[in-house]
Amino acid sequence: MLPAPFAVRPSVTVELQPDLLVARDEDLTEAYLPTAPVLAVEVLSPSTKLHDLNSKKAFYERLGVPSYWVIDPLEPRLTVFELDDGEYRTLGKFTGPEAFDAASPFPVRVVPSELIGRRRGC
């Protein structure tokens, strides 16, 4: 599991940096990941929301990333996409205290409201 700015670089002309990626040890180099991660995670912000939900999602889909998770810290919400026959299908949207129990790429429970911690002024 690696945070940004670790790059996914499948070719010399294409590079993206997910906010968090999960990859197999044997796929990693010292500087970048030359193949699809098993999971890419993006945290939405007003300036990146459209890019994360459209361009990056399409890139990860074409690259064959099995799982793509998008976290919206303002909701808080987790949207889970899973690759199915080469296309992403929405596995679910989990909001606030609603837990998502992932089976892949490894078993983990994610609770969106616990990801953001306490907000200032609350």
N, C-alpha and C positions, 0 to 999 in steps of 0.2 A: 504494500500500500504506500503510495507516494503522493505528496501534495504538489501543487503547482509551485514552481515553474518547470516541472519535469515534462518534457515534450513527447508527444506521440508523433513520430516522423517516419511514415511508411515509404517516403521517397524523398529525394533531394529537393523537390519543389513543394512539398506539402508538410506542414507542421501545425499541430494544435496542442494546446496545453489545457487539459481538463483541470478543474479545481482539485480533483482527487482522482487517482487512477489505481486500479488493482491489476497487477500483471503477474505472470509466472516468473520466478527468478531466472529461469533459463532463457527467457525472451529479452531480458534487460541488457543494455550496454551501460557503460559508465555515464554517458551523456544523454541518452534518449531511449525510447522504446520504438524499435523499427517495425513492429507488428501491432495488431489489435490488442488492446488490454481486455481483460475479462469483464471489467466494469469501469465505466467512466461516469464521474459525478460532476455536475455543474451546480453552482450556487447562483441563483438569479440575483441580478441587481438591475435597477432601472436602465442603466446604460448597456447591459449585455443581454437582457431578457429575449429580445427578438432573435438575436444571433444564436443564443443557446438553444432556443426552442425550434429553430428552423435550420440554419446553416450547419451548426455543429451536430445537431441530431441527424441530419441527412448524411453528413460526413461519416459519423460513427456507424450509421446503418450500412452505408456502402463498404466501409472497412470491415464490417462483420463483428462489431463489438456486441457480445451477447446481451449485456445488460447496460442500460443507460438510465441513470437516476438524476432527477432535477429537483433541487431543493429551493423553495421559495421561503426565505426567512421572514418575510412580512406577513404571511398567512398564519402561522407556519404550515407548509405543505410539502409533502414528498410525492412526486409523480414518478412511477416506475414503468419503464419501457423494457420489453423483452423481445429479442429477435425471434421471429417466427417465419420460416420460409423466406428469409432474406429481407423481411420488412418488420419494422417495430410495431408492436401491438401494445396498447396501454394495459399493463397488468393491474394497475390500480392507482388511486389518488388517496393519500392518507393525510388527514388534517389534524392539527392540534395534538390531543392525547391519543389519537387512534394509532395503534401499533401496526407496523409492517414486519412480518416474520419472513425474512428472505431465506430461501433454500440455496440459491446460488448467487454469486460464485462461492459463497460459504454461508453457513447458518449464522444469522445475526438478526437481532430485533432492533428496529429503528422507530423511534417515537419523535415525530417532527417537533413537538413543543419542547422536547428535551435537548434538541440540537442547538437551539439558539440561546439557551440560558435565560437569565433575567434581562429584561429590557431596562434601559435607563428610565428613571422616573416612575417605575412600577412598584 
